[in-house]
Amino acid sequence: MAILNMTPDSFSGDGCFAGPKNPVDKALKLAQRFVREGADIIDVGGESSRPGSQKVSAAEELRRVIPAVRILARKIKIPISVDTYKPLVARHALDEGASIVNNIMGTTIEKSFLRMIRQYDAAIVLMHMRGTPRTMQRNIHYKNVVSEVSDSLQKSIGKCLEIGIKSDKIIVDPGIGFAKTLAHNLEIIYYLRRFEILRRPMLVGLSRKSFIGKVLGEDVPDRLNGSLAGACVSIFNGAHIIRAHDVGPTREITVMTDAITNGR
């Protein structure tokens, strides 16, 4: 899953609204490059979710995201995901051709939102987070982080199934970096196999995140090696989808890791 940020303030410095060029043109060129490099999904987001970030209005998020989703759905042949927790943004994106909603508030999602997902027969990513990006790092106390995150995701899966969302449309994400400490993030990746009890495809998003910087002492531009190491271990431990900024290198390590783990 390739990350396409339609923001001016992405922590990774790759937002399409940064700089003078037309953001939609930038988004299309970036998406086309991601496809060439082997992406299977393009994930379009219009609000930064870095720790401490400010919420943007639905109107502003629509302004950033929908023109990009519209053109990508017509020009790109792989599935388009919209990274949003706002029902209005999700609905407009689905109307324009998105087929996946990547919801960072997946464990507190409203039933009305889930009914909309069912109506569109879309897929949904349920991510674990406590609070909001602005407040999440204030609530990072767990007795057993893996068990508590798994239990929370299980409840969300149950809500989806009750609403009538098909089981093969549900993806789970333990939320690396969201209301987690460095130790929590490392523990989740190490024990990722324990999430197999959920019996759903598992997405892991760790690309360039701060816990990598803490381990390696590297700033965001220099976290590629750490991101790739995390991706390899995640795949080995059962991850099905890796959400990444650096598509080409990530694609290569996923193919190689799969070849080794599958004995081919």
Secondary structure as UniProt FT lines:
FT   STRAND          2..5
FT   TURN            11..12
FT   TURN            16..17
FT   HELIX           23..37
FT   STRAND          42..45
FT   TURN            51..52
FT   HELIX           58..75
FT   STRAND          80..83
FT   HELIX           87..95
FT   TURN            96..97
FT   STRAND          100..103
FT   TURN            104..107
FT   HELIX           111..120
FT   STRAND          123..127
FT   TURN            133..135
FT   HELIX           136..138
FT   HELIX           145..163
FT   HELIX           167..169
FT   STRAND          170..173
FT   TURN            176..177
FT   HELIX           182..190
FT   HELIX           192..198
FT   STRAND          202..205
FT   TURN            207..208
FT   HELIX           210..216
FT   HELIX           220..222
FT   HELIX           224..236
FT   TURN            237..238
FT   STRAND          241..244
FT   HELIX           247..261
FT   TURN            262..263
//
